Structures are given as structure tokens and as C-alpha cells.
């Protein structure tokens, strides 16, 4: 069977590409390696970071293309190509409008959620650039409702980002009646809502993804990509098309590729395990030019028993921003602003001690006291406020005892905590500037959202606790380079006719940085939109 456009992958990038290609007049087929659809997008918070979007008017914030470009380039470290950043900024609002006007996908702005580096030129301290989807009733998907991969990190899909202190400053607790109402139609939030809406958009267009079908290799004829070889149930077949769009995710679950390309250790990815670099390998075989290969969407994580989280790891994001906690390395010293955004935080794990020829900050531990537990619980381990952590969490009645259990140098932890408590009393982290950024405060204690007290708090009350923090990632962000229409480039910088890439399989337009909440999904969907349009013969940008 011949299709005009074949799309490989069913995350946000792939299904957006499918909608865009269909609406531009193409026949579309979608193949998915996993037996369920949605990829890591379905496991996510479902936010998109789209500067200058039309919903910003609802929040009465001022934004512009110029400011957004200034912001991105201020974070570049010479790793962001300005023409691709401009393409993202120009096409992002158009992608949002197209989906809202032509599909069940609708967005809402998240008030006050600041950019991750809001103090940089062009940053938004008051937010506005991040949006998510309202709850979506999965009963509208029929038999497909159970074919969307559930998130291991959000065990109750009835909640959305709006229901948490991350989504709004003072969220109202959900009543049993409201939760029952949501359950009556299987209403789901976060990444489930986004993927449910995108899937419905595809089904409405007669596009039904074929699952458990792995793409093996690209087919080339007369110098252009003309299809793909796929394997299902041990049977190989060829599928021909005018264009193939790679949306297969990153390579974080392939040890050889990680060893070959990443800048430092990434031992605990939190993405779906089918992300083994299939699209990257296919592109490499036909001479694609690669970019951004050392980078990932870095995320500190903690190992937990699989009965708590099925993946055996949990994300450590807002928990380390809360007062009465710090992080220390094997010398018992703080080494980072603990409340920094998770992607930037990854760089701390890659710092080398040139004397010992070792990573300076691995292993490391998050240290907190009973005051932390009394106020915030041990959410990363499943505990409510006031509920003691499970027995497998390291603890001791004294800091000296905890240091001994962790194998830290004598006196180091007590000294570090003493210095921390002194700085907290002064209201300023003189070592790493924790609490000086809008991001730090927003992710801290919502009761103190207008001050550094949201993240600064002393460590004084025993018993004291420690959990080891690992170097993880939401996914890798390197792959074939593309032009602004998402066409894959060869090693000479020329477009490979018939081949496109979007999402974590492509060299990310974001370089090493992360613009704000939703900064992973947004460029994937935008370049999926651009790929679908161009592959269908209706490009968003002129050649």
C-alpha cells in the first residue's frame, strides 16, 4: 500500500505531523513500534512552551517575537541556530491556532508560571508562554482509550497541572464528587489529555496508527527517500511513500549510542523504553548530518521500589526546591543551586574533578530533616505530610550519624548544614544564589511564593534523612539536523528529499537549554507541524 506521507512514532510530534499532513491534502499512515501509542508525551505534564501565543492576551502579559528570540539566543552558548529558533517562534502560534480551529485539541494558558531563566533578556517572569490542554474524556476514544500508554508518574490521570501548586499558586483541593465526575467519563489531564485530543484528531481523519510495527530502514530511490522497511510479528515488509517523517524519539535507552555521544553520565532515563535511537540510526545510514548529540533533557531522579513507580525511578523536581533541604556530594559539600531547573541541573552531574579523574558530584544525596517531612511529606517516595518516609530511606538521629551512614568525611556534613542555616537566617544563599530566580520561588513552598522563604529553610530537626539522586533525563535531544521546514540535511547541508524529522529524534532547536515549562514537547509539535505541511506539498516556509 502506498501513502503520500508515512510517519514513524505516535508522540506529540508524530500525531501533530499526521494532522498537519492530512489537512494539507496528503494521505497519511502512522506506524508505532510500541503496542501502545503516545510515547513519552503521554507520560508528561502535557505542557507546551509557545512564546507569543494568542492565549497570552487572557493573562494580560506582554510578549513579542523579538523578546522571545532575544531570550532564546541569550541562552544559546552558540548551540542554537538562529534561523531554526526563528522558525520555531514563527510557526508555534500558527500550529496552536491550526489545532484549535480544526481539531479537539484546545489549549489554556498557565498563569504566572515563569520561564526557566526568566531573568535573562526577553524572559517572562510572570509567565504566559506555557499552555496545557484541559481534561479530555477518554470515553470519546472508544476502544482506543486503552491503547494510550498510561503515565507511571501520574498514577491518577484525573489530575492536571492546574490541580497542583505548580499550575497555580492556590489550587483548590478536588472533592470526591469532582473526582467521581471526572471518573464517570474517564476524564484525563496532563499528557494524557494532550495525547487523547491528538489521537481523536487523527481518528476523525481516518488515520489509525498501526502499533507493534517497528521501522527498520529507509528505502531510497534515485537519491530520495521513498519509503521504509517495517517489521511486525517477525515479518518484514516495505511501505512506499512520497515522504517519511521521523518522530521516533531519542536514543536514551541504547547504551552504545549514549556512550558514543552524550557529554556525561545519564544512568536513569525516565522515558518510554522504546526510545532506542531507531530513527537516528536510519538517518545515519543515509548520510544525515548530526547535531546537538551530546545533549539531553536532563532530569535528577531517585530510584524507588517498583511497587511505588513501575519504572523504578521518580522525578525529583519541585521536591528539591522546598525549604529544609539541600544536596551534597561525596565530600559532604553543596555543589549547586538545588532549586535550579532540572535541565540546567544536569550540568552539575557532569563536572569533573581533574585531580581524581572522577565526576565531582556523583554520587550525591538530597538531605532533609523532620521539619521537611512535617510540612511537605516525602512525596518522591509516596509519603504524605507528617508521614515518616519508608524504612529504606537513609536516616539518623544526628547529622554526624547520617554522614557516617553515607560515608562522608568527618565533620563535613555538619559544617555544610551549619553554613546553610546561617545563610538561611541572613535570607540569602551567598554560595549558589538559591531563591534569587523566579523559577526557584515558583517551584518552592506555595505559601511563600512572594519571597525567598519559598525555598530557603533551615535544617535543624532530627531525625535527618538522605536519598541518593541519580543523573536521569526525559530524553536525548540530538539527531539529524534539519532546515526550518524540518527536512533532514545530509553531511553537506543539503536537504535529503523525502525525509523529515521532528521531536527528540532531531537535533533540537533548543541547543543545550530549556526555555520554560513545556520546552520539550513544544518544539517537537512545531517541527512536526512544519514537517507535515512540507511533506504534503504545502510548506509553511518558502524553500
C-alpha positions in Angstrom: 0.0 0.0 0.0 1.4 3.4 -0.9 0.8 6.5 1.1 1.8 10.1 0.4 3.3 10.5 3.8 4.5 7.9 6.3 5.0 9.0 9.9 7.1 6.9 12.4 6.1 7.5 16.0 2.9 8.5 17.8 4.1 11.0 20.4 3.1 14.7 20.2 5.5 15.3 17.3 4.2 12.4 15.2 0.5 12.9 15.6 0.8 16.7 15.1 2.7 15.9 11.8 -0.1 13.4 10.9 -2.8 16.1 11.4 -0.8 18.7 9.5 0.0 16.5 6.6 -3.6 15.3 6.2 -5.0 18.8 6.4 -2.6 19.9 3.7 -4.0 17.2 1.4 -1.9 14.1 2.0 -2.8 10.5 2.6 -1.2 9.6 5.9 -0.1 6.3 7.5 1.4 6.2 11.0 3.5 3.4 12.4 4.3 2.8 16.1 7.0 0.5 17.5 5.3 0.1 20.9 2.0 -1.8 21.4 0.5 1.4 22.8 0.6 4.9 21.5 1.6 8.3 22.9 5.3 7.9 23.6 6.9 9.9 26.4 4.4 12.7 25.6 1.7 10.7 27.2 3.8 10.3 30.4 4.5 14.1 30.6 2.7 17.0 32.2 1.4 17.8 28.7 2.6 21.5 28.7 3.8 23.4 25.6 6.1 26.4 25.7 5.0 28.6 22.8 6.1 32.3 23.0 3.9 35.0 21.7 0.8 32.7 21.6 -2.7 34.1 21.3 -3.7 32.9 24.8 -1.3 35.3 26.4 -3.9 38.0 26.0 -6.1 36.2 28.6 -3.4 36.8 31.2 -2.7 40.4 30.2 1.0 39.8 29.7 3.1 41.5 27.1 5.2 39.3 24.8 6.7 39.6 21.3 8.7 37.6 18.8 11.6 40.0 19.3 11.7 39.3 23.1 11.3 35.6 22.7 14.2 35.5 20.2 16.3 37.6 22.4 15.6 35.2 25.3 16.5 32.0 23.4 19.7 33.5 21.9 20.8 34.7 25.4 20.7 31.0 26.4 22.4 29.7 23.3 26.1 29.2 24.3 26.4 29.3 20.5 24.5 26.0 20.2 21.2 27.4 18.9 20.9 28.1 15.2 19.0 31.4 14.9 17.1 30.6 11.8 15.7 27.5 13.4 14.8 29.5 16.6 13.0 31.9 14.4 11.2 29.1 12.6 10.0 27.8 16.0 8.8 31.2 17.1 7.0 31.9 13.8 5.3 28.5 13.4 4.5 27.9 17.1 1.5 30.2 17.3 0.3 29.1 13.9 0.5 25.4 15.0 -1.6 26.1 18.1 -4.3 28.0 16.1 -4.5 25.3 13.4 -5.1 22.6 16.0 -7.6 24.6 17.9 -9.6 25.6 14.8 -9.5 22.2 13.2 -9.4 19.5 15.9 -10.4 18.7 19.5 -7.0 20.0 20.7 -7.5 23.1 22.7 -5.1 25.0 25.0 -5.3 27.1 28.1 -2.6 29.4 29.5 -1.0 28.6 32.8 -1.0 31.8 34.8 2.2 33.2 36.4 4.4 30.1 35.5 7.7 31.8 34.8 10.2 30.9 32.1 13.1 28.7 33.4 15.6 31.5 33.0 13.1 34.4 33.4 15.8 36.9 34.5 17.6 36.6 31.1 16.9 39.2 28.4 13.5 38.7 27.0 12.4 36.3 29.7 8.9 36.2 31.2 8.8 36.4 35.0 5.0 36.5 35.0 4.7 33.6 32.6 2.3 33.3 29.7 4.3 31.2 27.3 3.3 27.9 28.8 -0.1 26.2 28.0 -1.7 22.9 28.6 -4.8 21.1 27.5 -8.0 20.9 29.6 -9.1 17.5 30.8 -10.3 15.2 28.0 -13.0 12.5 28.3 -11.4 9.3 27.1 -14.8 7.7 26.5 -14.7 9.7 23.3 -11.9 7.4 22.1 -13.9 4.2 22.3 -11.6 1.1 22.1 -8.6 3.4 21.6 -8.9 4.7 25.1 -6.9 1.7 26.5 -4.3 2.0 23.8 -2.8 5.2 25.0 0.2 4.4 27.3 -0.6 5.4 30.9 1.9 7.6 32.8 3.8 5.8 35.6 4.5 9.2 37.1 0.8 10.3 37.4 -0.9 7.2 38.8 -4.3 9.1 38.9 -4.9 10.5 35.4 -7.8 12.6 36.6 -5.5 15.3 37.8 -3.9 18.0 35.6 -1.2 20.6 36.1 -3.9 23.1 37.1 -4.8 21.0 40.1 -1.3 21.4 41.6 0.6 24.2 43.1 2.9 24.1 40.1 0.0 25.0 37.8 -1.4 27.8 40.0 -0.5 29.4 43.3 -3.5 28.4 45.3 -5.2 25.3 43.8 -8.5 24.2 45.3 -8.5 20.6 46.6 -10.6 18.4 44.5 -13.7 17.0 46.2 -14.7 13.4 46.0 -17.7 14.4 43.9 -15.5 16.2 41.4 -13.1 13.2 41.1 -16.1 10.9 40.7 -17.5 13.2 38.0 -14.1 13.0 36.1 -14.0 9.3 36.5 -17.5 8.8 35.1 -16.2 9.7 31.6 -12.6 8.8 32.2 -11.5 12.4 32.0 -7.7 12.7 32.0 -5.3 15.6 32.3 -1.7 16.4 31.6 0.0 14.4 28.8 -3.0 12.1 28.7 -5.3 15.0 27.8 -2.9 16.2 25.0 -2.5 12.7 23.5 -6.2 11.9 23.8 -7.1 15.0 21.9 -4.4 14.5 19.2 -5.4 10.8 18.8 -9.1 11.8 18.4 -8.0 14.4 15.8 -6.3 11.6 13.8 -9.1 9.1 14.2 -11.6 11.8 12.9 -9.4 12.0 9.8 -9.4 8.2 9.3 -5.8 7.9 10.5 -5.4 4.8 12.7 -1.9 4.2 13.9 -0.5 0.7 13.3 1.1 -0.4 16.5 3.7 -3.1 17.3 5.3 -2.1 13.9 9.0 -1.2 14.1 10.7 0.8 11.3 14.0 -0.9 10.4 15.4 1.0 7.5 14.6 3.7 4.9 14.1 3.0 1.3 15.9 5.2 -1.3 15.2 5.5 -5.0 17.0 8.0 -7.3 18.6 9.8 -4.4 15.4 10.5 -2.4 13.6 8.6 0.4 10.7 6.8 -1.0 9.5 4.6 1.9 10.5 2.5 4.9 11.0 -1.1 5.7 9.0 -2.2 8.7 8.8 -5.4 10.8 5.7 -6.7 12.6 5.3 -10.1 14.2 8.6 -11.2 12.7 7.5 -10.3 9.1 9.4 -7.7 7.2 7.6 -5.6 4.6 8.2 -2.5 2.5 5.9 0.6 2.7 6.3 3.2 0.0 5.5 6.9 0.2 6.4 10.3 -1.2 7.9 11.3 2.3 8.8 9.8 5.6 8.7 11.8 8.8 10.9 10.5 11.7 9.2 11.1 15.1 10.7 8.1 16.8 12.0 9.7 20.0 15.6 9.8 21.3 18.3 7.2 21.9 18.4 7.3 25.7 17.7 3.5 26.0 20.6 2.5 23.8 23.8 2.1 25.9 26.1 2.2 22.9 24.7 5.4 21.5 24.8 7.1 24.9 28.4 6.1 25.4 29.3 7.4 21.9 27.6 10.7 22.1 26.5 12.1 25.5 28.6 14.6 27.3 28.4 12.8 30.6 26.6 10.1 32.6 22.9 9.5 32.1 22.2 6.4 34.0 18.4 6.6 34.7 16.3 7.8 31.8 12.6 8.3 32.7 11.2 8.0 29.2 9.4 5.1 27.5 11.9 2.3 26.8 11.2 2.0 23.1 13.4 5.1 22.6 16.4 3.2 21.4 17.5 5.5 18.5 15.8 3.8 15.6 15.2 7.0 13.7 18.8 8.2 14.4 20.3 5.0 13.0 18.1 5.1 9.9 19.2 8.7 9.2 22.8 8.0 9.9 22.8 5.1 7.3 21.9 7.5 4.5 24.4 10.2 5.4 22.4 12.6 7.6 24.3 15.5 9.2 24.0 15.2 13.0 23.8 17.9 15.7 23.4 18.5 19.4 24.4 14.9 20.0 25.9 15.5 23.5 22.7 16.9 24.9 19.6 15.6 26.6 16.6 17.0 28.5 18.4 16.3 31.8 16.4 15.4 35.0 17.6 14.5 38.5 15.9 11.3 39.6 15.7 8.9 42.5 15.4 5.1 42.5 12.3 3.8 44.3 10.8 0.3 44.6 8.7 -0.6 41.6 5.6 -1.0 43.7 5.8 2.8 44.1 6.6 3.6 40.5 6.6 0.9 37.8 9.7 2.3 36.2 11.7 2.1 39.4 12.6 5.8 39.3 10.8 9.0 40.1 11.5 12.6 39.0 13.0 14.9 41.6 11.8 18.4 40.5 9.9 20.6 42.9 10.9 18.4 45.9 14.5 19.8 46.0 13.2 23.4 45.8 11.4 23.1 49.1 12.9 24.6 52.3 14.7 22.5 54.8 16.6 20.5 52.2 19.9 20.7 50.4 22.1 18.5 48.2 25.6 17.4 48.9 28.3 15.5 47.0 30.6 12.8 48.3 32.7 15.4 50.1 29.7 16.5 52.1 29.6 19.8 50.3 26.8 21.7 48.5 27.6 22.0 44.8 24.6 23.6 43.1 21.5 25.8 43.4 19.2 22.9 44.4 16.2 24.8 43.1 17.6 25.3 39.6 15.5 24.0 36.7 16.0 20.3 36.1 17.6 20.6 32.7 20.3 23.1 33.8 20.8 21.0 36.9 22.2 18.2 34.7 25.4 20.1 34.1 26.3 19.7 37.8 26.4 15.9 37.3 29.0 16.3 34.5 31.5 18.4 36.4 34.8 16.6 36.6 37.3 16.6 39.4 40.5 16.6 37.3 42.7 15.5 40.3 40.8 12.3 40.9 39.7 11.9 37.3 36.2 11.3 38.5 32.8 13.1 38.4 32.9 15.6 41.3 29.2 15.4 42.2 28.3 11.8 41.7 27.2 10.2 43.9 25.2 12.8 45.7 22.3 13.0 48.1 19.4 15.2 49.0 19.5 15.9 52.7 16.3 16.9 54.6 15.0 16.9 58.2 11.9 16.0 60.1 10.6 19.6 59.6 10.6 19.0 55.9 8.6 15.8 56.4 6.1 17.5 58.7 5.4 20.2 56.2 5.8 18.6 52.8 5.9 14.8 53.3 8.1 12.6 51.2 6.1 12.9 48.0 9.0 11.5 45.9 8.7 8.3 48.0 4.9 8.2 48.3 4.5 9.8 51.8 2.0 12.5 52.9 2.9 15.4 55.1 3.8 14.2 58.6 4.1 10.6 57.5 7.6 9.2 58.1 9.5 8.0 55.0 9.6 4.3 54.3 12.3 2.3 56.1 14.6 2.0 53.1 15.3 5.8 53.2 18.6 6.5 54.9 18.2 8.3 58.2 19.9 9.0 61.5 19.1 11.0 64.7 22.1 13.3 64.2 23.8 14.8 61.2 27.0 13.1 62.3 25.3 9.7 62.2 23.8 10.4 58.8 27.2 11.4 57.5 28.7 8.2 58.8 25.9 6.1 57.1 26.7 7.9 53.8 30.5 7.5 54.1 31.0 11.3 54.1 34.2 12.9 55.6 34.0 13.5 59.3 32.5 16.9 60.2 31.8 17.8 56.5 28.0 17.5 56.6 27.7 19.3 59.9 29.8 22.2 58.6 27.8 22.4 55.4 24.5 22.4 57.2 25.8 25.0 59.6 26.8 27.3 56.8 23.4 26.7 55.1 21.5 27.5 58.3 23.5 30.7 58.7 22.7 31.8 55.2 19.0 31.0 55.6 19.0 33.2 58.7 20.5 36.0 56.6 17.9 35.4 53.9 20.5 34.9 51.1 22.3 31.9 49.6 25.7 33.5 49.1 27.2 30.4 47.6 24.8 29.5 44.7 22.1 32.1 44.7 19.2 29.8 45.5 15.9 31.8 45.7 17.1 34.7 43.6 15.3 33.4 40.4 11.6 33.5 39.8 11.8 29.8 38.9 13.3 28.8 42.3 10.4 30.6 44.2 7.7 29.2 42.0 8.7 25.6 42.5 9.2 26.1 46.2 6.6 26.3 49.0 3.5 28.0 47.5 2.7 29.6 50.9 5.7 31.8 50.4 5.6 32.4 46.7 6.5 36.1 47.0 9.8 35.6 48.8 12.9 33.6 49.1 11.3 31.8 52.0 9.7 29.6 49.4 13.0 27.8 49.0 15.2 28.8 51.9 14.7 27.0 55.2 17.0 25.7 57.9 17.8 22.0 58.6 17.6 21.6 62.3 15.2 18.9 63.4 16.2 15.3 63.7 15.9 12.7 62.6 17.7 13.6 59.4 17.2 11.9 56.1 19.1 11.3 52.8 18.1 9.9 49.4 20.6 9.4 46.6 20.0 11.4 43.4 20.9 10.0 40.0 21.6 11.6 36.6 18.5 11.0 34.5 16.8 12.5 31.5 13.4 13.0 29.9 15.1 12.0 26.6 18.0 12.8 24.4 17.9 15.9 22.1 20.5 15.2 19.4 19.9 13.7 16.0 19.8 14.6 12.3 20.0 18.3 11.6 17.1 19.9 9.7 16.2 23.1 8.0 13.3 25.3 9.0 10.8 23.0 7.1 12.1 20.0 9.2 13.8 18.4 6.1 16.7 16.3 7.2 20.1 17.6 5.9 22.9 15.5 4.6 26.6 15.9 5.6 27.0 18.7 3.0 24.0 20.6 4.4 21.6 19.8 1.5 18.1 18.6 2.2 17.6 14.8 1.8 14.5 14.7 -0.4 11.6 12.9 1.2 12.9 12.7 4.7 11.9 14.8 7.7 12.4 14.7 11.5 10.7 16.2 14.5 10.8 15.8 18.3 13.6 14.2 20.2 14.9 12.3 17.1 16.1 15.6 15.5 18.8 18.0 16.6 16.9 20.1 19.0 16.3 23.7 18.1 16.8 24.4 21.8 20.5 23.5 21.8 21.6 22.8 25.4 18.9 24.8 27.0 15.2 24.6 28.1 13.1 27.7 27.6 10.3 27.1 30.1 7.6 24.7 31.1 6.7 22.6 28.1 10.0 23.3 26.3 10.4 19.7 25.3 7.0 19.0 23.7 6.6 22.3 22.0 9.5 22.2 19.5 8.6 18.6 18.7 5.0 19.5 17.8 6.0 22.7 16.0 8.5 20.9 13.8 6.0 18.0 13.4 3.6 20.6 12.1 6.2 22.0 9.7 7.2 18.6 8.5 3.7 17.5 7.8 2.9 20.7 5.9 6.1 20.5 3.7 5.8 16.7 3.2 2.3 17.2 1.9 3.4 19.9 -0.6 2.1 22.9 1.3 5.1 24.3 3.1 4.7 26.8 5.9 8.0 28.5 4.8 9.3 29.0 1.3 12.3 26.9 0.4 
